[in-house]
Amino acid sequence: MITDKCKTYLVDKCAIIVLYFLVYKLKIAILICSGEMRKMISIISMSYNSDVLFESIDSVLSQNYPEVEYIVIDDGSENFEENKVSDYINQNKKENFKTVKILCNSENKGTVYSINRAIKESTGKYIFCLGCDDFFYDSNVITDWVEFFDRTGALVSTAKMAVYTENEFVGIQPTEEQIKNITELTPKELFTSLSTVNYIFGCCTARSRECIEKYGYFNKKIKYIEDHSMNLRLLRMGEKIRFFDRIVVRYNTGGISSYKKLNKAFEEDADRVQEYEVYPYVDDVEEAKRKYEEFKKDKLTSIKQYKYSLKLLKNKDKPFKTALIKISYYVTHPVMFVRKLIKK
């Protein structure tokens, strides 16, 4: 039985929650009336052979920012139906979506070409890009992010993503240590930290049009890894990448940059990032190359461990099969077996 004291506590809590909600809505209304939120922004959806494209589009259409230009660019998908996508967006969009553009590459040209083409077609003050397998975290993401840009005067900002694998929550990235680097290191120091491995992710990083006008488009010598290359260039030129402390995207692993597999084209692109954006600008090139080779070995080990863990998970109810998987793994990876014994 609920006591009077408990009832009073619950009522007070509910009143506080309602008050916070009303204050938030009032703040948005004031900004709209004052014209502070009437800046057009651009959202770019990057499409390529996705099974969840329409779910991703839904997360875009749910955004409540009042002035949105929406661009979908497909990079030569096998079964992309332009009219179907256009009809779906126009039938489900709200009044805040002022412009909709569907762009199609005649063949697969890569992420960098596609994002540069879409940016050239855009007109918004701020540019937000979303992969076709990813979703905006909630309907307030863009509204909150624009407020952060306006408040801080940032040209580029990065945020958090919630990582999912096969609909299972994995964790939040970047890590707390990486966030500390982003917020506390100077651009030069962060360049050094970021030179080997990127943790300022394209799916949760946005930039202003002023940033593009000042520093240029994404490096067209790179085909897929648009974020790492651009981050290094900005930092090298002294630009501060601001951190927006909020989850903005639900990121689904499985794309070309996924840690679950080794993609030859992506790895060759990663090598080019080092060649064009790192080695010409460091004092000790040999040391930079050594660290990069170590990173590649660690990545290969992580992929093997992931595949091993996935096999165990899929056969967890089959003891004999599980035992065979373990024996096979440790016979082919004796170092991992020794590490396991040491831990025990």
Rosetta blueprint (number, residue, H / E / L):
1 M L
2 I L
3 T L
4 D H
5 K H
6 C H
7 K H
8 T H
9 Y H
10 L H
11 V H
12 D H
13 K H
14 C H
15 A H
16 I H
17 I H
18 V H
19 L H
20 Y H
21 F H
22 L H
23 V H
24 Y H
25 K H
26 L H
27 K H
28 I H
29 A H
30 I H
31 L H
32 I H
33 C H
34 S H
35 G L
36 E L
37 M L
38 R L
39 K L
40 M L
41 I E
42 S E
43 I E
44 I E
45 S E
46 M E
47 S E
48 Y L
49 N L
50 S L
51 D L
52 V L
53 L H
54 F H
55 E H
56 S H
57 I H
58 D H
59 S H
60 V H
61 L H
62 S L
63 Q L
64 N L
65 Y L
66 P L
67 E L
68 V E
69 E E
70 Y E
71 I E
72 V E
73 I E
74 D E
75 D L
76 G L
77 S L
78 E L
79 N L
80 F L
81 E L
82 E H
83 N H
84 K H
85 V H
86 S H
87 D H
88 Y H
89 I H
90 N H
91 Q H
92 N H
93 K L
94 K L
95 E L
96 N L
97 F E
98 K E
99 T E
100 V E
101 K E
102 I E
103 L E
104 C E
105 N L
106 S L
107 E L
108 N L
109 K L
110 G L
111 T H
112 V H
113 Y H
114 S H
115 I H
116 N H
117 R H
118 A H
119 I H
120 K H
121 E H
122 S L
123 T L
124 G L
125 K L
126 Y E
127 I E
128 F E
129 C E
130 L E
131 G E
132 C L
133 D L
134 D L
135 F E
136 F E
137 Y L
138 D L
139 S L
140 N L
141 V H
142 I H
143 T H
144 D H
145 W H
146 V H
147 E H
148 F H
149 F H
150 D H
151 R H
152 T H
153 G L
154 A L
155 L L
156 V E
157 S E
158 T E
159 A E
160 K E
161 M E
162 A E
163 V E
164 Y E
165 T E
166 E L
167 N L
168 E E
169 F E
170 V E
171 G E
172 I E
173 Q E
174 P L
175 T L
176 E H
177 E H
178 Q H
179 I H
180 K H
181 N H
182 I H
183 T H
184 E H
185 L L
186 T L
187 P H
188 K H
189 E H
190 L H
191 F H
192 T H
193 S H
194 L H
195 S L
196 T L
197 V L
198 N L
199 Y L
200 I L
201 F L
202 G H
203 C H
204 C H
205 T E
206 A E
207 R E
208 S E
209 R H
210 E H
211 C H
212 I H
213 E H
214 K H
215 Y H
216 G L
217 Y L
218 F L
219 N L
220 K L
221 K L
222 I L
223 K L
224 Y L
225 I L
226 E H
227 D H
228 H H
229 S H
230 M H
231 N H
232 L H
233 R H
234 L H
235 L H
236 R H
237 M L
238 G L
239 E L
240 K L
241 I L
242 R E
243 F E
244 F E
245 D E
246 R E
247 I E
248 V E
249 V E
250 R E
251 Y E
252 N E
253 T L
254 G L
255 G L
256 I L
257 S L
258 S L
259 Y L
260 K L
261 K L
262 L L
263 N L
264 K H
265 A H
266 F H
267 E H
268 E H
269 D H
270 A H
271 D H
272 R H
273 V H
274 Q H
275 E H
276 Y H
277 E H
278 V H
279 Y H
280 P H
281 Y H
282 V L
283 D L
284 D L
285 V H
286 E H
287 E H
288 A H
289 K H
290 R H
291 K H
292 Y H
293 E H
294 E H
295 F H
296 K H
297 K H
298 D H
299 K H
300 L H
301 T H
302 S H
303 I H
304 K H
305 Q H
306 Y H
307 K H
308 Y H
309 S H
310 L H
311 K H
312 L H
313 L H
314 K H
315 N L
316 K L
317 D L
318 K L
319 P H
320 F H
321 K H
322 T H
323 A H
324 L H
325 I H
326 K H
327 I H
328 S H
329 Y H
330 Y H
331 V H
332 T H
333 H L
334 P H
335 V H
336 M H
337 F H
338 V H
339 R H
340 K H
341 L H
342 I H
343 K H
344 K L
